[in-house]
Amino acid sequence: MKTLWELLWDYDPNGLLVVDREMKIRVVNQAFCRMFRCSEAVLGRDAQDLLGDTSDLRQVWESGEDRVGLEQEYPQYDLYVRKVIFPVPEEELVACIMVDLTAEWRQRTALLELKRETLLKVHAVVDKQMSVAQQIAGLLGETTAETKASLLRLIELVEKEHA
C-alpha cells in the first residue's frame, strides 16, 4: 500500500524531478515523464541529457538556496515551465517542481503576435492617411493658386474697365 506522500507524488500534475550532486536523475513522477516524453528509464541518467541546461540545478546545489519562479522553454518538447528548485541537504539531493505553463505561454505568444500585427496594420493605415492628406493638400494648393490667378485676372479686367 502506498503512503500519502507516494500518492501525492504520483497524482501531482506538476513535473517532479530529483537529482543528486552529480546531476544524475534519482526520482521523477508521471507528470514529469509526460512533459519530457520519457519513462522512469531515465533514472540514473545525467539530467543534462534530458534537460539540456542544468545550471539552475547546479546553482541550487552549490549555493544551498532555493530558486523560485524560474521560467524556461524546452522547445524540443514543446514545453514551457515555471520551476521551483530547492535543496534537500539531509539527502544530498536537489528537487525541482515544474509547473507546465505551455498553454498560457502559447496564448500570451499568440496575443503578442496579434498586437504586433495590429500595430503594423495601424501604422500602414496612418501612412496611407498621411499620403492621402498630402495629396489632398497638394490639390487644394493647386486649385487655390488657380482661383487666385483667375481672381487677379478678373481684378485686372475690372480695373481696365474703370480706367
Number of C-alpha atoms within 10 A of each C-alpha: 5 8 8 9 9 12 11 12 17 17 12 15 16 21 23 23 20 23 26 22 13 11 20 18 23 19 16 23 21 20 21 23 17 13 19 17 11 13 13 14 10 17 15 14 14 18 22 13 11 17 12 10 12 14 11 14 23 17 14 18 25 11 9 14 12 16 16 13 12 12 14 13 14 16 8 9 13 10 17 21 21 18 21 17 25 20 23 15 10 6 8 11 20 24 22 22 19 24 20 20 15 16 11 11 15 13 11 12 12 12 12 12 12 12 12 12 12 12 12 12 12 12 12 12 12 12 12 12 12 12 12 12 12 12 12 12 12 12 12 12 12 12 12 12 12 12 12 12 12 12 12 12 12 12 12 12 12 11 10 9 8 7 6
